[in-house]
Amino acid sequence: MAPPTFTHEFDHAGYKGKVEIPLGLFINGEYVSSKDGKTIEVINPTNGDKLTEIVEGTAADVDSALDAAREAFDNVWGYNTPGFERGKLLMKIATLMERDADILASIEALDNGKAFSAARGFDVTESAATFRYYGGWADKIHGKVIEQAPGKFAYTKHEPVGVCGQIIPWNFPLLMFSWKIAPALAAGCTVVIKPSELTPLTAAYMTKIFTEAGVPKGVINVVCGYGQTVGNALSSSQKVDKVAFTGSTAVGRKVMEEASKSNIKKVTLELGGKGANIIFEDADISEAVKYAAQGIFFNHGQTCCAGSRIFVQRKIYDEFAKKFAEVTQKLKVGDPFETSTYQGPQVSQVQYDRIMNYVECGKQEGATVITGGKRHGKTGYFIEPTIFGDVTSNMKIVKEEIFGPVVVMTAFDTEAEVVKEANSSNYGLASAVFTQNITRAHQVAGQLKCGTVWVNCYNELHPQIPFGGFKESGIGRELGEYALENYTETKAIHVNLTNKCGLPVEV
């Protein structure tokens, strides 16, 4: 029996209409039920009510999906489809996403709780742009001819790595889905991807777009399920040539451990962060305040690169703190489908409880709540945007990733002091520098140990610019030309035109 679908009628300013979403596993171009028939409840974070149930994948389902991916790689994709054809398909996917942008944004808002305006203006737009960007790359993954000696030369080829297992988180369901699949397909790989069990609905809808675009069966397979089953099966399977994971550092360690057990496969990890946002006294304070708010409260603080540690030079600390609190208090928390909403609910009860535990810990450790620090409303998983002041470097809220709308502020005196503090974290994903002194901006950016440094801005992400971390924030890069390295193997081919061997023996 075919798995059911979920039908939801949207009626908001951004989109009015009925949307049908398939709830089965998507394996070899077909919707199927799991081997054991189990399902996972999908919860609406605005009220805690059940939206629907989606099919729960098992290790056996992963195995079937990997077989389909291998068959597709060997026979219809990989070396069988030239780059320009892969590129045309990726661009067609982008076009269909743009056509259905309001639908995709509505699903994101419903399933994840993010504001529809943010989902429509950022998540969907950047996701489609990612497919279009890699569509342009698909026929440009070139090797090099390397001079060696008279009558001899070598050339390199960048070949697809093969079957990729991909595991994505719940904070940007569609964007992470796109960041993973687009470069893999451009390089000629096939994929089995696990969306988060908390936010599976945009991935489920995207399977309809893949089918309409004409993606060959088995090239993209979507298996929803829990990390300990589906995620573990993807990480550990000998049938996987490369595993890509985005999520917490703790789970990233587990993925790397499992990936080494059955075979030696490529591993890329985009993990946690504790971003340092440094505001020097010569900064444009009004702009720095707005970017500081965007840096931490964007996507409800559920952002790995969030600017969750703000360092303000002492001379302007009080002025900055006052203006930052004023801006933060004006941010609308509420229904994701209201046009004025900036921050919706956290994704789940578990995440809500985790964040509120950090807030209480900060209070107990002696930090000052400048604004926020409480639940918003009486239903759902809403938290007030929260600013802590009077923090010290040994506090838990300063050291650990909270992954919510909670930020800590610290005053500093010198450039050397703030660079040392910024680099004291085990993480190294992203940071920012606000200053009108271009020499200082470059100098500090060069000293920060992280994968991204924003100068006079925050949370600027674009398909053509690589993104990833140092230290415990991960291995490898998403986006840009750099991401293609994750999905290709480099082969060197030596050519001898002289047909002469130097062995000093006649035959």
Helices and strands as residue ranges (DSSP letters): E 5-12, E 15-22, E 25-27, E 30-32, E 39-43, E 50-55, H 59-75, G 78-80, H 83-99, H 101-112, H 116-118, I 119-123, H 124-137, E 145-149, E 152-160, E 163-167, H 173-187, E 190-194, H 201-213, E 220-222, I 227-231, H 232-236, E 242-246, H 249-262, E 266-270, E 276-279, H 285-297, G 298-301, E 309-313, G 314-316, H 317-330, H 349-364, E 368-371, E 386-389, H 396-399, E 406-412, H 415-422, E 427-428, E 430-434, H 438-447, E 452-455, E 470-471, E 474-475, H 480-484, G 485-487, E 488-496
